[in-house]
Amino acid sequence: MSNQPQQIIEDNWRTVKDDVAEACHQAGRDPDSVRIVGVSKYVGPELTALLVQAGCQVVGENRPQSLWNKVQWFESQATPIPVRWHMIGHLQRNKIRRTLPHINCLHSLDSVRLASALQAEASRAGRQLTVLVEVNVTQDPSKTGLPPEQVRQLLAQADEFSSLKFSGLMAMSTQAASPPQARQEFESVRNMQLALSEEFPELDLPELSMGMSGDFCEAIQAGATLVRIGSSLWRGLLDR
Ligand SMILES: *Cc1c(COP(=O)(O)O)cnc(C)c1O
């Protein structure tokens, strides 16, 4: 009985990896060109650790407080658990100082004010932070992220943020979008990435963080390099 969650998580991890590899195959892409960010927001630190032990090296959290709690638990373990944390949700400016030391990448850079505050803290701490700019490609006011024009303006100022490494874009498709609609939205993010790379050749913007459990195939077809997978990894473990 005590082994059961571990077994389930190992099976889920293998299934997700296979599904992502199959989607790459369908899209004519190298499976190594897509990294899986395991989203741990549905579970506590114990199950998150089992996911890491199953082979998931990058874990994404969408809330700073949950990230801190998990990091603290991980650090309290006798044997270190090798994990890289990505922040994938909105980061309030007053939570930067406590979050920055723990993360390798922020997927959800969504304002110039946040960029300025991150720059100040990263520079103070003497480190570089990889960031993705979150784009609201459909310009839907109910969605998070910057409209395309503001993404451009932010990247045009990139040299003011010397401690931030702008590495690409992050986006979510409209909730309950049909697969063709999701695909189309992801394609526009990809097109934006191409246009921005041309406009700002001094920046290196290879990453596209897009696709979740329900739409990662469409995202991979459109060029995703990071897929953020939550629910599929915890199948059989929640609501028991
Ligand atoms: C929850 C979440 C995900 C994962 O979504 P699933 O549908 O559970 O796979 C991905 N990205 C962000 C920003 C999230 O908050």
The ligand as an ORCA input file, in Angstrom:
! r2SCAN-3c Opt
* xyz 0 1
  C      -1.849     24.558    -13.466
  C      -0.997     25.133    -14.509
  C      -0.493     24.322    -15.542
  C      -0.794     22.833    -15.649
  O      -2.091     22.631    -16.080
  P      -2.703     21.159    -16.239
  O      -3.890     21.385    -17.081
  O      -3.043     20.698    -14.865
  O      -1.697     20.315    -16.901
  C       0.317     24.918    -16.495
  N       0.623     26.242    -16.441
  C       0.159     27.044    -15.466
  C       0.532     28.481    -15.481
  C      -0.669     26.518    -14.474
  O      -1.121     27.338    -13.511
*
